[in-house]
Amino acid sequence: MMNKKQSYLILGLLLSLIGLVQSCDKKDAPTVPSLGSSKVIDIKETEATFVFHLEKDGGGELLESGVCYGKNSNPTLNDSVAIYHHFIPQEYVDVYEGGESIMVLHNLEDGVKYYARAFAKNEMGIAYSDQKEFTTIASKLPKLSAELLSFDSRTATCKVSVIYDGGYEITEHGIVVSDNGPADLSWNIIKEVSGKGKGEFTVKINDLRWEKKYHLKAYAANENGTTYTEDIEFTTPTIYGSFTDERDGNVYRTLKVGSQTWMVDNLKYLPKVYPMEEGNPLQAYAYVRGYSGTDVNEAKGKAFYKDGFVYYNLVAAQLSCPEGWHLPTDKEWSELELAFGISEEETQRIGGSEKLKYTEISNIGFEMNFRYGYRLEGTNDGVGFLWPVDAAFWTNSEDEPGKFLFRKFGLQNDEMQIERWTIYKSAGLCVRCVKDE
């Protein structure tokens, strides 16, 4: 049996052992990490290097470390963060001399004051280093911004603000536009120069295509180089309306040019059809290219009909436009040509017009197939044959007895050209109707 002295001895040993265990547990318990001093070196226009030292990891697993930075004091993980260590084996981590860690902060703004401090995070929490302030070097290049104010199917308006000249004269500023990815001065489809110097300018872009995605940038240049804004992407809307002819269900695209509204597709109204060689200047005759019969349904099944290769003599052309539309006069055609960029003098000259690029016509939206062809005849006896090239359209204006003015779109020495001629009434030409106003 144990005496009292032995009991006290055992109790003392137990208490000592418990204290030792508690002391060990307390000593080994993890804490938040500890960070030493930091500094900023190698400050440039758009980047700077932050140097810091992780003194202790707190005894727990280091989950993440890096640098928090921003334009406001005491940045946290809610601000911009450059991750230095995130479950990365130590052998893959760059180290600065003396065991210090380095982080390069990228994509900074030039000439701006920043605040930065390192952080380290483990399972117990987050610790931050002392805060460092630094100001990036002011750029010698211009600074500017761009705002797309509005756009439609053929134009766009942009506001350019040149707010900083880099300490040198702004020699040029403007915008560049591309339809194949972001543009610059070496790659663009449209360049608009808005002027020189600092200030706010409004620039209008013309000759865009409808239903097309574009990329726009503003630029400003001085003797040190050129600065571009961020890319602005926009898609132009359709320019077309539509009209359904209740007589046969054909649907036509329509286009408003100035005060006029035109059908952009060839008229295909076909109550009767005739072989190409038959004709009479006093009666209505209509023809379908590639068809020599008289069956209307059969003619409508032909690909040429579906594509608008339908020809009318003058009488048929005058009778075939749907209600609310009419065969355009020579004057109305001239107004359309003015919109194409043809001079007023050229629109009145018999025998031709100035040469045009196809894009100058199609950019307006007046789509044209230069292979529509037409029914031609050498006399006024009604006998005719197919002329398979060019595209010819009636006007409702007589030039001399038995002959009316028409417009021919075709190739002249590999250049697109609109010509103004006269032809017998029994010829077979295409028709584009104009809306009654």
HELIX and SHEET records of a PDB file:
HELIX    1   1 LYS A    4  ASP A   28  1                                  25    
HELIX    2   2 GLN A   90  TYR A   92  5                                   3    
HELIX    3   3 VAL A  296  LYS A  300  1                                   5    
HELIX    4   4 ALA A  303  LYS A  306  1                                   4    
HELIX    5   5 LEU A  314  SER A  320  1                                   7    
HELIX    6   6 ASP A  330  PHE A  340  1                                  11    
HELIX    7   7 GLU A  344  THR A  347  1                                   4    
HELIX    8   8 TYR A  358  SER A  362  1                                   5    
SHEET    1   A 3 SER A  34  ILE A  41  0                                        
SHEET    2   A 3 ALA A  48  LYS A  56 -1                                        
SHEET    3   A 3 SER A 101  LEU A 105 -1                                        
SHEET    1   B 4 SER A  80  HIS A  85  0                                        
SHEET    2   B 4 LEU A  62  GLY A  70 -1                                        
SHEET    3   B 4 LYS A 113  ASN A 122 -1                                        
SHEET    4   B 4 GLY A 125  TYR A 128 -1                                        
SHEET    1   C 4 SER A  80  HIS A  85  0                                        
SHEET    2   C 4 LEU A  62  GLY A  70 -1                                        
SHEET    3   C 4 LYS A 113  ASN A 122 -1                                        
SHEET    4   C 4 LYS A 132  THR A 135 -1                                        
SHEET    1   D 3 LYS A 143  PHE A 151  0                                        
SHEET    2   D 3 ALA A 156  TYR A 164 -1                                        
SHEET    3   D 3 GLY A 199  ILE A 205 -1                                        
SHEET    1   E 4 ILE A 190  GLY A 195  0                                        
SHEET    2   E 4 GLU A 172  SER A 178 -1                                        
SHEET    3   E 4 LYS A 213  ASN A 222 -1                                        
SHEET    4   E 4 GLY A 225  TYR A 228 -1                                        
SHEET    1   F 4 ILE A 190  GLY A 195  0                                        
SHEET    2   F 4 GLU A 172  SER A 178 -1                                        
SHEET    3   F 4 LYS A 213  ASN A 222 -1                                        
SHEET    4   F 4 ILE A 232  THR A 235 -1                                        
SHEET    1   G 3 GLY A 241  THR A 244  0                                        
SHEET    2   G 3 VAL A 251  VAL A 257 -1                                        
SHEET    3   G 3 GLN A 260  MET A 263 -1                                        
SHEET    1   H 2 ALA A 286  VAL A 288  0                                        
SHEET    2   H 2 VAL A 310  TYR A 312 -1                                        
SHEET    1   I 2 TRP A 325  HIS A 326  0                                        
SHEET    2   I 2 VAL A 434  LYS A 435 -1                                        
SHEET    1   J 2 TYR A 374  LEU A 376  0                                        
SHEET    2   J 2 PHE A 385  TRP A 387 -1                                        
SHEET    1   K 3 ALA A 391  GLU A 400  0                                        
SHEET    2   K 3 LYS A 403  GLN A 412 -1                                        
SHEET    3   K 3 GLU A 415  TYR A 424 -1                                        
END                                                                             
